[in-house]
Amino acid sequence: MNTAHLHLLVNHVPVLGTLLALALLAWPVARRQPSRAKDAMGLLVILGIVAVGVYLTGGAAEDAVENLPVVSEGLIEAHEEAALAATIALGVLGLMSLVALWRYRTRPLPRWVPLAGLTGVAIVAGMMAWTANIGGQIRHSEIRGGASALPTQEASTESSRER
């Protein structure tokens, strides 16, 4: 397993984890049971730490693929910038969750805490999804907006017949 493979394996954790945290926070907000939000907040603390690790594997993954013929340097840079912003946002959200968990460890959470967390995790989940989409475009030209997929075997055969 090389570093690019490691990055591809672990990058799904914060993306899917933020979606899970979103669902785990939506339930207590909808039910007006703020005490049930503590599990989601604990998950956000863990995801904030994991996101830093994922970001750190990205540089080595870039080194592994940047010279391949179908890889766009512009997409790599866009992915790197989006990843930094999303990692910082998730780190801040995780830190805020840790502070709230510590502050309210012996008292019930006020209703505004899960609501604020839900708002934050919705934003961060969007940032993570955007970052993942850009990352996917680095090697998957078929998902790039406005760009055609790589030629199929049939198209290659037809163009060679025309010559």
N, C-alpha and C positions, 0 to 999 in steps of 0.2 A: 504494500500500500504506500503510495507516495503522498506528498502534502496536498496536491490537488484533490486526490480521492478523499483524504481526511476532511478537507474543507467541504466537499460535496456531501459527505455523510453528516457532519455536525451542524451544517447551516440550517437544516430543517427544524432543529430543536427550538430556536427562538421564534421562528416563523409560526410553527404550529402551536408552540407554547403560548404565544400571545393570544392566539385565537381561543385556546382553551381557557386562559385567564379571563378573556372577554366574556365567555359564556358563564364561567364561575362567578364573575362579578355581576353579570346581568340578573341572575336569579335573585340574590339578596336585595338588589335595588328594586326589582319588580315586586318582590314579596314584602318589601319594607322590613327586612330582617338583617340589619347591618352586621350582627355578630357572625353571620355565616360567610362574610366576606374575607375572613382571616385566612382561609385556605388559599384563596386566589392571591392574596397579598403575599403569602409565603412563597407561592409559585413565582410571583414577579421578582422577589428577591433572588431566587435561584436563577431565573432567566436572565437577570441583569448580569450575574457572574458568568453564566454560560456564553452570553453574547460577546463579552470581552474575549473569551477564548476563540470563538468563531471568527471574530474580526482579526485576531492575531494569526490565524491560519491562512487568511486571505492573501497576505503578501507572498508567502511561499507558493500558494496556488497560482498567483499571477506569474511568478517566475517560471512555473512549469508550462504555462500555456501561451504566454505572450508572443512567442515567435512562431506559433502554428499558423498556417496559411489562411484559415477562415476566421481567425480571431481579430476582432476590432479593438484597437488600442483605446478608441474613444469610449466604447462600451465598458472596457475595464476601468477606465478612469471614472466614468459616471457611476458604475457599481461601487467603486471604492468610496466615492464621496457620499453616496446614499447610505452605504454601510456604516460609515463613520457617524453620520447624523442619527441613524436608527439605533446604533449601539449606545451613543451618548444618551439618547432619549430613553431607551430601555434601562440603562444604568441609573439615570436620575429617578425614573419611576420605581425601580427596585429599591433604591436608597430611601425614597419617600415612603415606600411600603414598610421598609424595615423600621424607620422612625415611628410610623404610626403603630406598627405592631408592638414596638417596645413601649411607647407612650400609653397605649391602651391595653397593656398586657393583663392588668387586673380590673379594668373597667370596660364596660361595653363601648363599642365604637359608636360615635355619633353618626347620624344618617348621612351627613355630608361626605364622610370619608369614603365609603364605597362609591358614592356618586362621582366624586372627584377622580377616584381610581378608575371607574368605568370610562369616564371621558378620556383620561390619559391613556388607558390601554387601547381604546378605540383608535386614537391617533397613532400610537406606536405600532399597533397591528397593521394599520395602513402603510406606515413607513417600512415595516418589515416586508410586507407583500410587494411593495414597489421595488425595494432592494432585491428581493428574490427574483422578481420578473426581469430586472435588468441583468442580474447574474445569469439567469437562464438564457438570455439572448446572446451572451458571449459565445457560447458554443452551439446554440440552436437557432440557426438563421431562419428556420421556418416559423418562429414566433416573433420575429422582428416586424414591427409595424411598417408597412410600405415596401418591405423587401420581399423578394420571392425566395422560395426555398431553394436549396441546392438542386441542380438538375437531377432528374431521375435517370435510371439506367436506360429507360425507353427513349427519353429525350436525347441522351448522349448517343445512342445508336442511330437515331434519325439524323442528327447533325453530322455524324461521320459518313452516312450514306450520301448526304448532299455534297460532300467534298469530292 
